[in-house]
């Protein structure tokens, strides 16, 4: 085994891209590999949720491969190397941690967060005039994560609720507006699509989600993580329903609603 596995991995990528390399790898672009990087990052997050060190190690290696691959593509064009990217990151981390590498003294986490964002703001202002504080939030981010970052950036300018009670009140207001748009009059059925504006209904639903993201922000909860865990919990309980149905020789859709409810409550107790 190579004494420096990262350099060995970089050489493997160079071989894959070389004259006698892999036809598929030779055709890749930063854009195409970027999509694989997103996919691998999600697989890494899934592994982290599982808390399996071996799985996490493997997925982390896959992410590293995609990062090195993208760097190789730019190095081939003579633009920069992975070492240059690492150097820039190291300089940035030192610059943004003066309480560790400088003379500044900070003891509270919130102080560190504020300092980080202030330094970052100064960096951005030095590069670009007339930009928005929201410009640094990538448009390609998943919608829930982007909503969190957008609201966070806006809040730093002082455009925010005074406390969590205010934002929760706003969430309740948005929920009432959605109910009114859908046509919730105490019956089980919503208004037919033909009798309501679908675009407006979707916008009202989005308003509810965005406001709940702000509730999460005030509560120091990341909505993406919270939703991922809630979804995983639902999956585990639903799997219990499927196993119980299979053990009785039935498909899940053949199980009566009342029995599904009983099995669901059983799964909750477990």
C-alpha positions as CSV (number, residue, x, y, z in Angstrom):
1,X,0.0,0.0,0.0
2,X,1.2,3.5,-0.9
3,X,2.5,5.5,2.0
4,X,0.3,8.4,0.9
5,X,-3.1,6.9,-0.1
6,X,-4.4,10.3,-1.2
7,X,-1.6,10.8,-3.7
8,X,-2.1,7.2,-4.9
9,X,-5.8,7.9,-5.5
10,X,-4.9,11.0,-7.4
11,X,-2.5,9.0,-9.6
12,X,-5.3,6.4,-10.2
13,X,-7.5,9.2,-11.5
14,X,-4.6,10.5,-13.7
15,X,-4.3,7.0,-15.2
16,X,-8.1,6.8,-15.8
17,X,-7.9,10.1,-17.6
18,X,-4.6,9.1,-19.5
19,X,-4.0,8.0,-23.0
20,X,-4.7,4.4,-22.3
21,X,-7.3,5.1,-19.6
22,X,-11.0,4.5,-19.4
23,X,-13.1,5.9,-22.2
24,X,-15.9,6.9,-19.8
25,X,-13.6,8.7,-17.3
26,X,-11.9,10.5,-20.2
27,X,-15.3,12.0,-21.3
28,X,-16.2,13.4,-17.9
29,X,-16.5,17.2,-17.2
30,X,-16.7,19.2,-13.9
31,X,-20.4,19.4,-14.4
32,X,-21.0,15.6,-14.8
33,X,-18.7,14.7,-11.9
34,X,-20.3,17.5,-9.8
35,X,-23.6,15.5,-10.0
36,X,-21.9,12.4,-8.8
37,X,-20.3,14.4,-6.0
38,X,-23.8,15.5,-4.8
39,X,-25.0,11.8,-5.0
40,X,-22.0,10.6,-3.0
41,X,-22.4,13.4,-0.4
42,X,-26.0,12.2,0.2
43,X,-24.8,8.6,0.5
44,X,-22.2,9.8,3.1
45,X,-24.9,11.6,5.0
46,X,-27.0,8.5,5.0
47,X,-24.0,6.5,6.3
48,X,-23.4,9.1,9.1
49,X,-27.1,8.7,10.1
50,X,-26.5,4.9,10.4
51,X,-23.5,5.6,12.7
52,X,-21.6,2.7,11.1
53,X,-17.9,3.7,11.0
54,X,-17.0,1.2,8.2
55,X,-19.8,2.5,6.0
56,X,-18.9,6.1,6.8
57,X,-15.2,5.5,5.9
58,X,-16.1,3.9,2.6
59,X,-18.6,6.7,1.6
60,X,-16.1,9.4,2.7
61,X,-13.6,7.8,0.4
62,X,-16.1,8.0,-2.5
63,X,-16.6,11.7,-1.8
64,X,-12.8,12.2,-1.8
65,X,-12.5,10.5,-5.1
66,X,-15.0,12.8,-6.7
67,X,-13.3,15.9,-5.2
68,X,-9.9,14.7,-6.5
69,X,-11.4,14.0,-9.9
70,X,-12.8,17.5,-10.3
71,X,-9.4,19.0,-9.2
72,X,-7.7,16.8,-11.8
73,X,-9.9,18.1,-14.6
74,X,-8.9,21.7,-13.8
75,X,-5.2,20.7,-13.3
76,X,-5.3,19.2,-16.8
77,X,-6.2,22.7,-18.2
78,X,-3.4,24.3,-16.2
79,X,-5.9,26.3,-14.0
80,X,-5.1,25.0,-10.5
81,X,-4.3,21.8,-8.6
82,X,-5.8,20.1,-5.6
83,X,-2.8,21.5,-3.6
84,X,-3.8,25.0,-4.6
85,X,-7.4,24.4,-3.5
86,X,-6.2,23.0,-0.1
87,X,-3.9,26.0,0.3
88,X,-6.8,28.4,-0.2
89,X,-8.9,26.5,2.2
90,X,-6.1,26.5,4.9
91,X,-5.6,30.3,4.5
92,X,-9.3,30.9,4.8
93,X,-9.7,28.7,7.9
94,X,-6.8,30.5,9.6
95,X,-8.2,33.9,8.6
96,X,-11.7,33.0,9.9
97,X,-10.4,31.7,13.3
98,X,-8.5,34.6,14.8
99,X,-9.5,33.3,18.2
100,X,-7.4,30.2,17.6
101,X,-4.6,31.4,15.3
102,X,-4.6,35.1,16.3
103,X,-4.9,37.4,19.3
104,X,-8.7,37.5,19.6
105,X,-10.3,35.9,22.7
106,X,-13.7,34.3,22.3
107,X,-15.4,31.7,24.6
108,X,-19.0,31.4,23.5
109,X,-20.2,29.5,20.4
110,X,-22.5,32.3,19.3
111,X,-19.6,34.8,19.4
112,X,-17.6,32.5,17.1
113,X,-20.6,32.3,14.7
114,X,-21.0,36.1,14.6
115,X,-17.2,36.6,14.0
116,X,-17.2,34.0,11.3
117,X,-20.0,35.7,9.4
118,X,-18.5,39.1,9.9
119,X,-15.2,38.0,8.4
120,X,-16.9,36.3,5.6
121,X,-18.9,39.4,4.9
122,X,-15.7,41.5,4.7
123,X,-14.2,39.0,2.3
124,X,-17.2,39.1,0.0
125,X,-17.3,42.9,0.1
126,X,-13.7,43.0,-1.0
127,X,-14.5,41.0,-4.1
128,X,-17.9,42.4,-5.2
129,X,-19.7,45.7,-4.8
130,X,-23.4,46.1,-4.8
131,X,-24.2,42.4,-4.2
132,X,-26.8,41.0,-1.9
133,X,-26.1,39.2,1.4
134,X,-28.2,36.4,-0.1
135,X,-25.9,35.9,-3.1
136,X,-23.6,33.4,-1.4
137,X,-26.5,30.9,-1.0
138,X,-26.2,28.5,-4.0
139,X,-29.4,28.2,-6.1
140,X,-28.7,24.5,-6.6
141,X,-29.1,23.7,-2.8
142,X,-32.0,21.5,-1.8
143,X,-35.0,23.8,-1.2
144,X,-35.2,23.1,2.5
145,X,-31.6,23.8,3.1
146,X,-31.6,26.9,0.9
147,X,-34.7,28.2,2.8
148,X,-32.8,27.8,6.1
149,X,-29.7,29.6,4.8
150,X,-31.7,32.4,3.1
151,X,-33.6,33.1,6.3
152,X,-30.4,32.9,8.3
153,X,-28.6,35.5,6.1
154,X,-31.6,37.9,6.2
155,X,-31.9,37.5,10.0
156,X,-28.3,38.7,10.4
157,X,-29.3,42.0,8.9
158,X,-31.9,42.5,11.7
159,X,-34.8,41.5,9.5
160,X,-36.3,38.9,11.8
161,X,-38.9,38.2,14.4
162,X,-38.2,39.3,18.0
163,X,-38.7,35.8,19.4
164,X,-39.8,32.3,18.6
165,X,-43.4,33.1,19.8
166,X,-43.6,35.6,16.9
167,X,-42.5,33.2,14.3
168,X,-44.8,30.4,15.6
169,X,-47.7,32.8,15.5
170,X,-46.8,33.5,11.9
171,X,-46.7,29.8,11.2
172,X,-50.2,29.4,12.6
173,X,-51.3,32.4,10.4
174,X,-49.8,30.8,7.3
175,X,-51.5,27.4,8.2
176,X,-54.9,29.1,8.4
177,X,-54.4,30.7,5.0
178,X,-53.5,27.3,3.5
179,X,-56.5,25.7,5.1
180,X,-58.7,28.5,3.6
181,X,-57.1,28.1,0.2
182,X,-57.6,24.3,0.2
183,X,-61.1,24.7,1.4
184,X,-61.0,22.9,4.8
185,X,-64.5,23.4,6.1
186,X,-64.5,20.6,8.6
187,X,-65.1,17.9,6.0
188,X,-62.6,15.2,5.0
189,X,-62.4,16.4,1.3
190,X,-60.6,19.4,-0.1
191,X,-62.1,21.5,-2.8
192,X,-61.7,20.0,-6.3
193,X,-58.8,21.3,-8.2
194,X,-61.1,22.9,-10.7
195,X,-62.6,25.1,-7.9
196,X,-59.3,26.5,-6.6
197,X,-56.1,28.1,-7.9
198,X,-53.4,25.4,-7.8
199,X,-50.6,27.9,-8.1
200,X,-51.9,29.9,-5.2
201,X,-52.4,26.8,-3.1
202,X,-48.8,25.7,-3.8
203,X,-47.6,29.2,-2.8
204,X,-49.5,29.1,0.4
205,X,-48.1,25.6,1.1
206,X,-44.6,27.0,0.4
207,X,-45.2,29.8,2.9
208,X,-46.1,27.3,5.6
209,X,-42.9,25.4,4.9
210,X,-40.7,28.5,4.8
211,X,-42.2,29.8,8.1
212,X,-41.6,26.4,9.8
213,X,-38.0,26.6,8.6
214,X,-37.7,29.8,10.6
215,X,-39.3,28.1,13.6
216,X,-36.6,25.5,13.4
217,X,-33.9,28.2,13.1
218,X,-35.2,29.9,16.3
219,X,-35.3,26.5,18.0
220,X,-31.7,25.8,16.9
221,X,-32.8,22.8,14.9
222,X,-31.7,22.2,11.3
223,X,-34.9,21.4,9.3
224,X,-33.1,19.2,6.9
225,X,-31.8,17.0,9.7
226,X,-35.1,17.0,11.5
227,X,-37.0,16.0,8.4
228,X,-34.5,13.3,7.5
229,X,-34.9,11.7,11.0
230,X,-38.7,12.0,10.9
231,X,-38.7,10.3,7.5
232,X,-36.4,7.5,8.7
233,X,-38.7,7.0,11.7
234,X,-41.7,6.7,9.4
235,X,-39.8,4.2,7.3
236,X,-38.9,2.0,10.2
237,X,-42.5,1.9,11.4
238,X,-43.9,1.3,7.9
239,X,-41.4,-1.6,7.5
240,X,-43.0,-3.1,10.6
241,X,-46.4,-3.0,8.9
242,X,-44.9,-4.7,5.8
243,X,-43.2,-7.4,7.8
244,X,-46.4,-8.1,9.7
245,X,-48.4,-8.3,6.5
246,X,-45.8,-10.6,4.9
247,X,-45.9,-12.9,8.0
248,X,-49.6,-13.3,7.6
249,X,-49.2,-14.1,3.9
250,X,-50.6,-10.8,2.6
251,X,-49.4,-7.8,0.7
252,X,-49.5,-4.5,2.7
253,X,-52.3,-3.1,0.5
254,X,-54.5,-6.1,1.4
255,X,-54.4,-5.2,5.2
256,X,-57.5,-3.4,6.4
257,X,-57.1,0.2,7.5
258,X,-58.0,-0.6,11.1
259,X,-55.4,-3.3,11.3
260,X,-52.8,-1.0,9.8
261,X,-53.5,1.5,12.5
262,X,-53.1,-1.2,15.2
263,X,-49.8,-2.3,13.7
264,X,-48.7,1.3,13.4
265,X,-49.3,1.9,17.1
266,X,-47.5,-1.3,17.9
267,X,-44.5,-0.1,15.9
268,X,-44.6,3.2,17.9
269,X,-44.5,1.3,21.2
270,X,-41.6,-0.8,20.0
